[in-house]
Amino acid sequence: MRRRFRYTPLKWICGVILVSLGIGMLLAILIPYCIPLLAILFIGAGIWLIFNFHQC
């Protein structure tokens, strides 16, 4: 039983590292195309927060 679960944390850590690398590569490819969209989202969020604080 112990031999079976001996490398489970190592496999889990390797899986997390591989997934994070994949997400990082995907973001590195997509970020140049998403910068205008992110800017619009941040501007919209700022305007929304300003209107919410003025209503109080």
C-alpha positions as CSV (number, residue, x, y, z in Angstrom):
1,M,0.0,0.0,0.0
2,R,2.7,2.5,0.9
3,R,4.6,1.9,-2.3
4,R,1.6,2.7,-4.3
5,F,1.1,6.2,-2.7
6,R,4.7,7.0,-2.4
7,Y,5.1,9.2,-5.5
8,T,1.5,10.7,-5.5
9,P,2.6,14.2,-4.1
10,L,5.4,14.3,-6.7
11,K,3.0,13.5,-9.5
12,W,0.6,16.1,-8.2
13,I,3.3,18.8,-8.0
14,C,4.6,17.9,-11.6
15,G,1.0,18.1,-12.9
16,V,0.5,21.6,-11.3
17,I,3.8,22.8,-12.8
18,L,2.9,21.5,-16.2
19,V,-0.5,23.1,-16.1
20,S,0.9,26.4,-14.9
21,L,3.5,26.3,-17.7
22,G,0.8,25.6,-20.3
23,I,-1.4,28.5,-19.0
24,G,1.7,30.8,-19.0
25,M,2.5,29.9,-22.6
26,L,-1.2,30.4,-23.6
27,L,-1.2,33.8,-21.9
28,A,2.1,34.8,-23.5
29,I,0.6,34.1,-26.9
30,L,-2.8,35.7,-26.3
31,I,-1.8,38.8,-24.2
32,P,-0.7,40.9,-27.2
33,Y,-4.2,40.4,-28.7
34,C,-6.0,40.9,-25.4
35,I,-4.4,44.2,-24.3
36,P,-7.1,46.4,-25.8
37,L,-9.8,44.2,-24.3
38,L,-8.2,44.3,-20.9
39,A,-7.9,48.0,-21.1
40,I,-11.6,48.4,-21.9
41,L,-12.5,46.1,-19.1
42,F,-10.4,48.0,-16.6
43,I,-11.8,51.4,-17.8
44,G,-15.3,50.0,-17.5
45,A,-14.6,48.6,-14.0
46,G,-13.2,52.0,-13.0
47,I,-16.3,53.9,-14.3
48,W,-18.6,51.4,-12.6
49,L,-16.8,51.9,-9.3
50,I,-17.0,55.7,-9.6
51,F,-20.7,55.5,-10.3
52,N,-21.3,53.2,-7.4
53,F,-19.4,55.4,-4.9
54,H,-21.3,58.5,-6.1
55,Q,-24.7,56.9,-5.5
56,C,-23.7,56.4,-1.8
